[in-house]
């Protein structure tokens, strides 16, 4: 009979109780209670020190006390360091009787094998009784201590996930080991076309030869207009007198008076560049005109001018141009990065751009003007095992209580490629793996100790495991060893049992 009392379990063993009965009832008692074995006087099992040693080991870390009116039983209990009391009242008072302390000589006597020698007049029945007790003790010792068993189990895994996570590497981010890199003195120069235009028309120039048709001088005023047959007009730029023409009786009979006068086109542009001897028409009748050489220099010169729109377009490119400088800085960071670190970046910020003052309205050389942008660049140094490592950590946190995860089988997919901002690098990931229960060696051995082999599968499966095989010595033994120390648990991890794939 087992009587539960607050904080204590009293196990009453009758005169016929065996060591197996005691071990089973001790194992079934609550794990948090102290244990008291109340043994009837004359119980055969209590006359062997092995019985008390087995009971003490079955109690494990729980305190065990013996209550028995049998003096020898109390003495044997004391020999294995178990407190023994003559009655429950003595137990409550913690009052040990005079037989409790055992001397060295007495311990040796109890441990010494009993030599069976038939004395004169000794009863054959008594001799046989002694031999039977010794045989029973040997059998109990063999039953309790002799058998061994190895139980091979495999954890039964189940799927964990898929689960999505938002991860960040940066200041106070979830991903550890990330470093922030900052360049505050970034600058970049770049050019922009000036689309404004200033026109500078230039008139063609040349020389016209005037020939006098009269025998008296003819004055040609400045601004006199002559032209070509295509009506390209020119005017004189100076005033001159054409000498008179003369008649002679000897050939040549007429000597024409001529004069060369500088001319320029009335209209600017390339149209005033005419070939020689094409300026032949004049409004006067007193002289004829021609141009011995072609006129030249007529054109419309164009000069580029910076407009406000040009400056606006250039200023709008500042961030893009600064990013180019930031990318160069990232290359430098990559060259200096420690092994196992990846560099992400840059995140750039514009702090200044060349102002429009002194630029708008000016004529830049070659039609191009230059701006300088200044700013900062930020990068992030992240361990190359990320974001996989942190995803696995997150999966471990989501596993069932008392479960481990299979890190090697974990699958991590990056749903959204890394994006950068002032707060770091961000990922959207999806992770999945297998989870399996932790194998608790000590509780499993305690649960199996003393049971029939046929009960092993149910006990193992109750802890979320799969029973692979049981190896018992001797091979014909039908039960697990009573002492859990004689049980060994081995875990197979090469081919774990799986209920679902990741």
C-alpha positions in Angstrom: 0.0 0.0 0.0 1.3 3.5 -0.8 0.1 6.4 1.3 0.7 10.0 -0.1 1.3 12.6 2.6 2.1 16.3 1.8 5.7 16.3 0.7 6.2 12.6 1.6 5.1 9.2 0.2 4.9 6.2 2.6 5.3 2.8 0.9 4.2 -0.1 3.0 5.9 -3.5 2.1 4.3 -6.6 3.5 6.1 -9.7 4.7 6.0 -11.2 1.1 7.0 -8.1 -0.8 10.0 -8.6 -3.2 12.7 -6.2 -4.3 10.8 -5.9 -7.7 7.7 -4.7 -5.9 9.7 -2.1 -4.0 11.4 -0.7 -7.1 8.2 -0.4 -9.1 6.4 1.4 -6.2 9.4 3.7 -5.7 9.5 4.6 -9.4 5.7 5.3 -9.4 6.0 7.7 -6.5 5.9 11.5 -7.2 9.3 12.8 -8.2 9.2 15.7 -5.7 8.2 13.7 -2.6 10.5 12.2 0.1 10.1 8.4 0.4 9.5 6.2 3.5 9.7 2.4 3.2 7.6 0.8 6.0 8.8 -2.9 6.1 7.0 -5.5 8.1 9.0 -7.6 10.6 10.4 -10.8 9.2 10.2 -9.8 5.5 12.8 -12.0 3.7 13.7 -9.2 1.3 14.8 -6.9 4.1 17.3 -9.4 5.4 19.7 -8.6 2.5 21.8 -5.5 2.1 21.3 -5.7 -1.7 17.6 -5.0 -1.2 18.3 -1.7 0.5 21.0 -0.7 -2.0 18.6 -1.3 -4.9 15.9 0.8 -3.1 18.4 3.6 -2.5 19.4 3.7 -6.2 15.8 3.6 -7.3 15.0 6.6 -5.2 17.7 8.6 -7.1 17.9 12.1 -5.7 14.9 11.7 -3.4 15.5 11.3 0.3 14.6 7.7 1.4 14.1 6.5 5.0 13.3 3.0 6.4 10.8 2.3 9.1 10.8 -1.3 10.5 10.5 -2.9 13.9 13.1 -5.5 12.7 16.4 -4.6 14.3 18.4 -6.5 11.7 16.6 -4.7 8.9 17.4 -1.3 10.4 21.1 -2.4 10.8 21.3 -3.5 7.1 19.6 -0.2 6.0 22.2 1.7 7.9 25.0 -0.2 6.2 24.0 1.4 2.9 23.7 4.8 4.5 19.9 4.8 4.8 18.4 6.4 7.9 16.3 3.7 9.8 13.7 4.2 12.4 11.9 1.7 14.7 8.5 3.4 14.2 6.7 6.2 12.4 6.7 8.2 15.7 10.5 7.8 15.8 10.6 9.0 12.2 8.6 12.1 13.0 11.0 12.8 16.0 14.0 11.9 13.9 14.9 9.6 16.7 17.4 6.8 15.8 17.5 3.8 18.1 20.7 2.4 19.7 21.2 -0.1 16.9 21.5 2.6 14.2 25.2 3.4 14.4 27.2 0.5 12.9 30.8 -0.1 13.9 33.5 -1.1 11.4 33.6 -4.6 12.8 29.9 -4.9 12.5 29.9 -3.7 8.9 32.6 -6.2 8.1 30.6 -9.0 9.7 27.5 -8.1 7.7 29.5 -8.0 4.4 31.3 -11.3 5.2 30.0 -14.3 3.3 28.2 -16.7 5.5 30.0 -20.0 5.6 27.6 -22.8 5.8 29.0 -25.5 8.1 26.9 -28.1 9.5 27.5 -28.2 13.2 27.0 -31.1 15.4 23.4 -31.3 16.1 22.5 -28.5 13.5 19.2 -28.9 11.9 19.2 -29.9 8.1 16.3 -27.6 7.7 18.2 -24.6 9.0 21.1 -25.3 6.8 18.8 -25.5 3.8 17.2 -22.3 4.8 20.5 -20.5 4.9 21.5 -21.9 1.5 18.1 -20.8 0.1 18.5 -17.3 1.5 22.0 -17.1 -0.1 20.6 -18.4 -3.4 17.7 -15.9 -3.3 20.1 -13.1 -2.6 22.3 -14.2 -5.5 19.2 -14.3 -7.8 18.1 -10.9 -6.7 21.5 -9.5 -7.3 21.6 -11.1 -10.8 18.1 -9.7 -11.6 18.8 -6.2 -10.4 22.5 -5.7 -11.4 23.2 -8.3 -14.1 21.1 -7.4 -17.2 22.1 -4.5 -19.5 20.2 -3.0 -22.4 21.0 -0.6 -25.2 18.0 1.3 -26.7 18.5 2.9 -30.1 16.1 5.7 -30.8 15.7 8.4 -33.5 13.9 11.7 -33.1 10.8 12.1 -35.2 11.0 15.4 -37.0 8.3 17.6 -38.4 8.1 20.6 -40.6 8.7 24.1 -39.3 7.6 26.9 -41.6 7.7 28.4 -44.1 7.8 31.6 -42.1 8.6 35.0 -43.5 10.8 37.5 -41.6 11.8 41.2 -42.1 15.5 41.5 -41.2 17.7 44.5 -40.9 21.5 44.9 -40.6 22.4 48.3 -39.2 22.0 50.3 -36.0 20.0 48.3 -33.6 19.0 45.8 -36.3 18.2 42.1 -35.8 21.4 41.0 -37.7 24.5 41.0 -35.4 28.0 41.9 -36.5 27.0 44.7 -39.0 29.2 47.8 -39.1 28.2 51.2 -40.4 30.7 53.0 -42.7 30.5 56.7 -43.3 32.4 59.1 -45.6 31.6 62.8 -44.8 33.8 64.5 -47.3 32.5 63.2 -50.6 32.7 65.5 -53.6 32.2 65.1 -57.4 32.6 67.5 -60.3 30.6 67.2 -63.5 29.7 69.2 -66.6 26.5 70.3 -68.3 25.8 71.7 -71.8 24.7 75.3 -72.1 21.7 75.4 -74.4 21.2 79.2 -74.5 22.4 81.0 -77.6 23.7 84.5 -78.5 24.0 85.4 -82.2 26.7 87.7 -83.6 26.1 88.4 -87.3 29.2 89.3 -89.4 28.9 91.0 -92.9 31.0 89.9 -95.8 33.7 92.3 -97.0 35.6 92.8 -100.2 36.7 95.4 -102.8 34.8 96.7 -105.7 36.5 98.3 -108.7 34.7 101.3 -110.1 35.3 102.4 -113.8 34.6 106.0 -114.9 32.4 106.3 -118.1 33.0 110.1 -118.4 35.9 112.4 -119.2 35.5 114.1 -115.9 36.0 112.9 -112.3 33.1 111.2 -110.7 32.7 111.1 -106.8 31.5 107.8 -105.2 29.9 108.5 -101.9 30.2 106.3 -98.9 27.2 104.0 -98.7 26.9 103.7 -102.5 25.0 100.4 -103.1 26.1 97.9 -105.7 24.8 94.3 -106.1 24.9 91.0 -107.9 22.4 89.7 -110.3 21.0 87.7 -107.4 20.4 90.9 -105.6 23.0 90.4 -103.0 23.7 94.0 -102.0 26.9 95.7 -101.0 27.7 99.2 -100.0 30.9 101.2 -100.0 32.5 101.9 -96.7 34.5 104.9 -97.8 34.2 107.8 -100.2 36.5 108.1 -103.3 36.8 109.9 -106.6 37.0 108.0 -109.9 39.6 109.6 -112.1 38.3 110.8 -115.5 38.6 108.7 -118.6 40.7 110.2 -121.5 40.6 109.9 -125.3 43.8 109.6 -127.4 44.6 109.5 -131.1 46.9 106.6 -130.6 45.7 103.2 -129.4 44.5 102.5 -127.0 42.3 105.3 -127.9 40.4 105.4 -124.5 42.1 105.3 -121.1 39.4 104.5 -118.4 39.8 106.0 -115.0 39.3 103.4 -112.2 39.4 103.2 -108.5 39.1 100.3 -105.9 36.7 101.0 -103.0 36.1 98.8 -100.0 32.6 97.3 -99.7 30.7 95.3 -97.3 27.4 93.3 -97.6 24.3 95.2 -96.6 23.0 92.0 -94.9 25.1 89.9 -92.5 25.6 86.2 -93.1 27.1 83.8 -95.5 25.0 85.1 -98.4 27.4 88.0 -98.7 30.3 85.7 -99.7 30.1 85.9 -103.5 32.5 84.9 -106.2 34.7 87.3 -108.1 33.2 89.4 -110.9 29.6 88.8 -109.7 29.1 92.3 -108.4 28.2 94.1 -111.6 25.1 96.1 -111.1 25.0 99.7 -110.0 22.4 102.4 -109.7 24.6 105.1 -111.3 25.2 105.7 -115.1 28.5 107.4 -114.7 30.5 104.4 -113.8 30.7 100.6 -114.1 31.5 98.2 -111.2 33.0 94.8 -110.7 34.8 92.8 -107.9 38.1 91.4 -109.0 38.1 89.1 -106.0 35.5 87.2 -104.1 34.0 88.7 -101.0 34.4 86.8 -97.7 33.9 86.8 -94.0 30.1 86.8 -94.0 28.6 84.6 -91.3 26.3 84.5 -88.2 28.5 83.7 -85.2 26.7 81.7 -82.4 27.8 81.7 -78.7 26.5 79.3 -76.0 24.8 80.9 -73.0 24.0 79.3 -69.7 20.3 79.6 -69.0 18.4 79.1 -65.7 17.0 75.9 -67.2 20.5 74.7 -67.9 21.4 75.2 -64.3 18.3 73.5 -63.1 19.0 70.4 -65.1 22.6 70.3 -63.9 21.5 70.7 -60.3 19.0 67.9 -60.7 21.8 65.6 -61.6 23.7 66.3 -58.3 22.4 63.2 -56.4 23.1 60.9 -59.3 26.6 62.3 -59.7 27.3 62.1 -56.0 26.3 58.4 -56.1 29.1 57.8 -58.6 31.6 59.1 -56.1 29.8 57.0 -53.4 30.3 53.9 -55.6 34.0 54.6 -55.8 34.1 54.9 -52.0 32.3 51.5 -51.7 35.1 50.0 -53.9 37.6 51.3 -51.4 35.6 49.8 -48.5 35.5 46.5 -50.2 39.2 46.4 -50.7 39.7 47.1 -47.0 37.0 44.8 -45.7 37.8 42.0 -43.3 37.5 38.4 -44.5 33.9 37.1 -44.3 32.4 40.6 -44.5 30.2 41.9 -47.4 29.9 45.6 -48.2 26.5 47.1 -49.1 26.1 50.6 -50.3 26.1 53.5 -50.9 23.4 55.6 -49.3 24.3 59.2 -50.4 23.1 62.5 -49.2 23.8 65.9 -51.0 25.0 68.6 -48.7 25.9 71.3 -51.3 25.9 72.2 -55.0 27.7 75.0 -56.9 25.2 78.0 -56.9 23.7 79.6 -60.0 25.2 83.0 -59.1 27.9 83.9 -61.7 26.8 81.1 -64.0 23.4 81.9 -65.5 23.8 84.3 -68.5 27.5 83.7 -69.0 29.1 82.2 -72.1 31.0 79.1 -71.1 34.0 78.0 -73.1 33.2 75.2 -75.5 29.5 75.4 -74.5 30.0 73.4 -71.3 29.9 74.5 -67.7 31.0 72.7 -64.5 29.3 72.1 -61.2 30.6 70.5 -58.0 28.4 68.5 -55.6 29.4 67.7 -52.0 27.8 65.2 -49.6 28.1 62.1 -47.5 28.1 58.3 -48.3 27.1 55.5 -45.9 27.8 51.8 -46.4 27.2 48.7 -44.3 29.6 45.8 -43.6 27.6 42.6 -43.0 28.9 39.1 -42.3 28.6 37.0 -45.5 26.6 34.3 -43.7 23.6 36.7 -43.5 20.7 36.8 -43.8 20.7 33.0 -43.6 22.3 32.8 -40.1 19.7 35.2 -38.5 16.8 33.5 -40.3 17.9 30.1 -38.7 18.1 31.8 -35.3 14.5 33.1 -35.9 13.3 29.7 -36.9 14.9 28.2 -33.7 12.9 30.7 -31.6 9.7 29.6 -33.4 10.3 25.9 -32.8 8.1 24.0 -30.4 9.1 23.8 -26.7 11.8 21.2 -26.1 12.5 20.9 -29.8 15.7 21.4 -31.8 15.9 22.4 -35.5 17.9 20.9 -38.3 20.2 23.8 -39.3 21.8 21.9 -42.2 18.4 21.2 -43.8 17.2 24.8 -43.4 16.1 26.5 -46.6 16.3 30.3 -46.7 14.8 32.2 -49.7 15.3 36.0 -50.2 11.9 37.2 -51.3 12.9 40.9 -51.7 16.5 41.7 -52.6 18.4 43.9 -50.1 17.4 47.5 -50.0 19.4 50.3 -48.3 18.4 53.4 -46.4 19.7 55.5 -43.4 18.8 52.7 -41.0 20.7 49.8 -42.7 20.2 47.0 -45.1 16.8 45.3 -45.2 15.8 41.8 -46.4 12.4 40.0 -46.7 13.2 36.3 -46.3 11.3 33.1 -46.1 12.7 30.2 -44.0 11.7 26.6 -43.4 13.4 23.5 -41.8 12.7 20.4 -39.7 12.3 20.4 -36.0 12.7 17.4 -33.7 12.4 16.7 -30.0 15.4 16.8 -27.7 16.3 13.3 -26.4 16.3 13.4 -22.6 18.5 10.6 -21.6 17.9 10.4 -17.9 14.1 10.6 -17.9 13.9 8.0 -20.7 16.1 5.6 -18.8 14.0 6.0 -15.7 10.8 5.5 -17.6 12.1 2.3 -19.2 13.8 0.7 -16.1 12.1 -2.5 -15.0 9.5 -2.6 -17.7 8.7 -5.4 -20.1 10.5 -5.1 -23.4 7.1 -5.0 -25.2 6.3 -1.7 -23.4 9.5 0.0 -24.7 7.9 1.2 -28.0 5.1 3.0 -26.2 7.4 4.7 -23.7 9.8 5.9 -26.5 7.0 7.1 -28.7 5.5 9.0 -25.8 8.6 11.2 -25.8 8.3 12.0 -29.5 10.9 9.4 -30.6 11.0 6.4 -32.8 12.3 3.1 -31.4 14.8 1.6 -33.8 16.1 -1.4 -31.9 16.7 -2.8 -28.4 19.8 -4.9 -27.6 19.5 -6.8 -24.3 22.1 -8.9 -22.4 21.5 -11.6 -21.8 19.5 -11.9 -25.0 16.7 -14.0 -23.5 16.0 -11.5 -20.7 12.4 -10.3 -21.0 12.6 -7.0 -19.2 14.6 -3.8 -19.1 17.2 -3.6 -16.3 15.8 -2.4 -12.9 18.7 -0.1 -12.5 18.6 2.7 -15.0 22.3 2.9 -14.8 22.4 -0.4 -16.7 20.4 1.2 -19.5 22.1 3.0 -22.4 20.3 5.3 -24.8 21.8 5.8 -28.3 20.5 8.4 -30.8 20.7 7.8 -34.5 21.0 11.0 -36.4 22.3 9.8 -39.8 18.8 8.8 -40.9 16.3 10.5 -38.6 12.7 9.6 -38.7 10.7 12.3 -40.6 7.1 13.0 -40.5 7.2 16.0 -43.0 9.8 17.6 -45.2 10.9 21.2 -44.9 
